[in-house]
Amino acid sequence: MTSSQTVSSGTGDSAYGRIAASDDVDISHGPILYLEDVTVSFDGFKALNNLSLTIEAGELRCIIGPNGAGKTTMMDVITGKTRPDHGTVFFGQTMDLTRMREPDIAHAGIGRKFQRPTVFERHTVFENLELAMKTDKRVRRSLLAELTVEQDARIHDMLRLIQLSRQQDQLAGSLSHGQKQWLEIGMLLMQEPKLIMLDEPVAGMTDEETERTAELIQKLAGSHSIVVVEHDMDFVASIANKVTVLHEGAVLAEGSMDQVQRDERVIEVYLGR
């Protein structure tokens, strides 16, 4: 890797920052994710209805909308869990996600975090990050390998980024809800994704935890493309530059938080008066 590939991630010229910039996705024409006219039907119900959406490289996008708007189905399509009836879904310029399997999509650099944190509760925080690291996962290799200096540095960089350095030797199962969420975000980052999708990352958090999560996500923006699906409007307002509102499987409105909050259609179907 050349020095021109280094991108700041809020941690300086760290091992984390260098690795996060490693990029095999062709973004020569701008967007890292492109959906056009995507339709998904379940027993006649259109969960997505000709949905079109573009995410730029390095962008932080928030997706909001009422229950049943199609937010989860959209993420399922992007990650290969659900196949669209028709439409185009591209990661960069060359990867047609509709033709790829879930593991291949994850390996290509799309990471998804679900609402409930999933960590290895009987392992320490440090061990969780080590297990999540993007390395050779063959059994013999995993059992015999010792961390290199660079790998150890990456984990400690990540601990500082997610603010869990003091808890590195603590069992993950003993962490607070918010700390488990940060740990899982760290585990996701250890896999070196180019696009990160976070599903309601602050659900169940305290106000202080929510504020720290907002700071973490903002640090990641730029070195990663991030899609946040969330219902907490105060949280969205604190991090969003651009917001997309989904309704009945399609884009209802798009723009800044102020713009969508003033949109009469959004007020009627989602925000209320």
C-alpha positions in Angstrom: 0.0 0.0 0.0 1.3 3.4 -0.9 1.1 6.5 1.3 -1.4 8.0 -1.0 -3.9 5.4 0.2 -3.8 6.7 3.8 -7.1 8.3 4.9 -7.6 10.0 8.2 -10.3 8.3 10.3 -10.1 10.4 13.4 -7.3 8.3 14.8 -4.4 10.0 12.9 -2.0 8.0 10.8 -2.8 4.8 12.6 -2.9 1.2 11.5 -6.7 1.5 11.6 -6.7 4.6 9.3 -4.4 2.9 6.8 -6.4 -0.3 6.6 -9.8 1.6 6.4 -8.5 3.3 3.2 -7.7 0.1 1.4 -10.2 0.0 -1.4 -10.9 -2.4 -4.3 -14.3 -0.9 -5.1 -14.4 1.1 -8.3 -15.8 4.5 -7.3 -14.2 6.3 -10.3 -17.6 7.8 -11.2 -18.5 8.8 -7.6 -21.3 6.6 -6.1 -20.3 3.6 -3.9 -23.9 2.3 -3.9 -26.5 2.6 -6.6 -30.1 1.3 -6.5 -32.4 1.9 -9.4 -36.1 0.8 -9.8 -35.7 -1.9 -7.2 -39.0 -3.8 -6.5 -39.5 -6.6 -3.9 -42.9 -8.2 -3.4 -44.1 -10.5 -0.7 -47.4 -12.3 -1.4 -48.5 -9.4 -3.5 -47.3 -6.7 -1.1 -44.6 -4.4 -2.5 -42.1 -4.0 0.3 -40.0 -2.0 -2.2 -41.7 -0.2 -5.1 -39.3 1.0 -7.8 -36.9 2.3 -5.1 -34.0 4.4 -6.4 -31.2 5.5 -4.1 -27.5 6.6 -4.5 -24.9 6.8 -1.8 -21.7 8.7 -2.5 -18.3 7.4 -1.4 -17.5 8.6 2.1 -21.1 9.8 2.6 -23.0 9.5 5.9 -26.7 9.0 5.0 -29.6 8.6 7.4 -32.7 6.7 6.3 -35.9 7.3 8.2 -39.5 6.4 7.7 -42.6 4.8 9.3 -42.8 1.1 10.1 -43.3 -0.9 6.9 -41.6 1.8 4.8 -39.1 -0.8 3.4 -36.0 0.1 5.3 -35.2 -3.4 6.4 -36.0 -4.9 3.0 -33.7 -2.3 1.4 -30.8 -3.5 3.7 -31.7 -7.1 3.0 -31.4 -6.5 -0.8 -28.1 -4.7 -0.4 -26.6 -7.5 1.6 -28.0 -10.3 -0.6 -30.4 -11.7 2.0 -33.4 -10.8 -0.3 -33.4 -10.9 -4.1 -35.3 -8.1 -5.9 -38.0 -9.0 -8.4 -36.4 -6.5 -10.7 -34.1 -3.5 -10.5 -30.4 -2.6 -10.4 -28.2 -2.8 -7.3 -24.5 -2.0 -7.8 -21.6 -1.6 -5.3 -19.2 0.7 -7.1 -19.1 0.5 -10.9 -18.6 -3.2 -11.3 -20.2 -5.3 -8.6 -23.8 -6.3 -9.3 -25.1 -7.2 -5.9 -28.2 -9.0 -7.3 -25.8 -11.7 -8.7 -23.7 -12.1 -5.5 -24.2 -14.3 -2.4 -24.3 -12.9 1.1 -20.8 -14.0 2.1 -19.3 -12.6 -1.2 -21.1 -9.3 -0.6 -19.7 -9.1 2.9 -16.2 -10.1 1.7 -16.5 -7.3 -1.0 -16.8 -4.7 1.7 -20.4 -4.3 2.9 -20.8 -4.6 6.6 -24.2 -4.6 8.4 -24.9 -4.2 12.1 -28.3 -5.3 13.3 -30.2 -3.5 16.1 -29.4 -6.0 18.8 -25.7 -6.3 19.6 -24.1 -9.7 18.9 -20.8 -10.2 20.7 -18.9 -13.2 22.1 -20.0 -12.7 25.7 -17.5 -15.1 27.2 -14.6 -13.6 25.6 -12.9 -10.3 26.5 -13.3 -7.1 24.6 -9.8 -7.5 23.1 -10.5 -11.1 22.1 -13.8 -10.1 20.4 -11.9 -7.6 18.2 -9.2 -10.2 17.5 -11.8 -12.8 16.5 -13.4 -10.3 14.1 -10.2 -9.3 12.4 -10.1 -9.9 8.7 -7.5 -12.6 8.5 -7.2 -16.2 7.4 -10.0 -17.9 9.3 -9.0 -21.5 8.6 -9.0 -23.5 11.9 -5.3 -24.4 12.0 -4.2 -20.9 11.2 -6.6 -19.4 13.8 -5.4 -21.8 16.6 -1.7 -21.4 16.0 -1.3 -17.8 14.9 0.0 -15.1 17.2 -0.8 -11.5 16.6 1.7 -9.5 14.7 2.8 -6.1 15.9 0.6 -4.5 13.2 -2.4 -6.5 14.2 -2.0 -5.7 17.9 -1.7 -2.0 17.0 -4.9 -2.3 14.9 -6.8 -3.7 17.9 -5.5 -1.0 20.3 -6.3 1.7 17.7 -9.8 0.3 17.5 -10.2 0.1 21.3 -9.3 3.8 21.5 -11.7 4.7 18.7 -14.7 2.9 20.3 -13.5 4.2 23.8 -13.2 0.7 25.3 -9.5 0.7 26.1 -10.1 0.4 29.8 -12.4 -2.5 29.3 -10.1 -4.5 27.0 -9.7 -7.3 29.5 -13.3 -7.3 30.6 -15.7 -10.0 29.4 -18.0 -8.7 26.7 -21.0 -10.1 28.5 -20.5 -7.7 31.4 -20.5 -4.6 29.3 -23.4 -2.1 29.3 -25.8 -2.1 26.4 -24.1 0.9 24.8 -20.7 -0.6 25.3 -21.8 -3.8 23.5 -23.0 -1.7 20.6 -19.7 0.1 20.3 -17.8 -3.2 20.5 -19.9 -4.6 17.7 -19.3 -1.6 15.6 -15.6 -2.1 16.3 -15.9 -5.8 15.3 -17.5 -4.7 12.1 -14.7 -2.2 11.4 -12.1 -4.9 12.0 -13.5 -6.6 8.9 -12.5 -3.5 6.8 -15.8 -2.7 5.3 -16.1 0.1 2.7 -19.8 0.5 3.3 -21.3 0.2 6.8 -25.0 -0.1 7.4 -26.2 0.5 11.0 -29.7 -0.5 12.0 -31.0 1.6 14.9 -27.6 1.9 16.5 -28.8 4.0 19.5 -32.0 2.0 20.4 -32.0 1.4 24.2 -29.1 3.7 24.9 -28.8 6.4 27.5 -28.5 10.0 26.5 -24.8 10.0 27.2 -24.3 6.7 25.2 -26.3 8.2 22.3 -24.1 11.3 22.3 -20.9 9.1 22.2 -22.3 7.0 19.4 -23.0 10.1 17.4 -19.4 11.2 17.9 -18.1 7.7 16.8 -20.2 7.7 13.6 -19.1 11.2 12.7 -15.5 10.1 13.1 -16.0 7.3 10.7 -17.7 9.3 8.0 -15.4 10.1 5.1 -13.1 7.1 5.6 -16.2 4.9 5.3 -19.5 5.3 3.5 -22.2 4.9 6.2 -26.0 4.3 6.0 -27.8 4.7 9.3 -31.4 3.5 9.7 -32.9 5.2 12.8 -36.1 6.3 14.4 -34.6 8.7 17.0 -35.0 12.0 15.3 -32.8 13.9 17.7 -30.0 11.5 17.0 -30.5 11.8 13.2 -30.5 15.6 13.5 -27.2 15.4 15.4 -25.3 13.4 12.7 -27.1 13.8 9.3 -26.0 15.9 6.4 -28.5 14.2 4.1 -31.7 12.3 5.1 -33.8 10.0 2.9 -37.4 9.3 3.9 -38.9 6.1 2.8 -42.6 5.4 2.5 -44.4 2.5 1.0 -41.2 1.1 -0.5 -40.1 4.3 -2.3 -38.3 7.6 -1.6 -40.8 10.1 -0.3 -38.4 12.9 0.3 -34.6 13.6 0.5 -32.5 16.5 1.7 -31.2 18.1 4.8 -33.0 17.3 8.1 -34.5 20.8 8.1 -35.8 20.2 4.6 -37.5 16.9 5.3 -38.9 18.1 8.6 -40.7 20.9 6.7 -41.9 18.6 3.9 -45.7 18.4 4.2 -45.8 14.8 2.9 -43.2 13.7 5.5 -45.2 15.5 8.3 -48.4 13.7 7.2 -47.1 10.2 7.0 -44.3 10.1 9.6 -43.5 13.1 11.8 -47.1 14.2 12.6 -48.1 17.7 13.5 
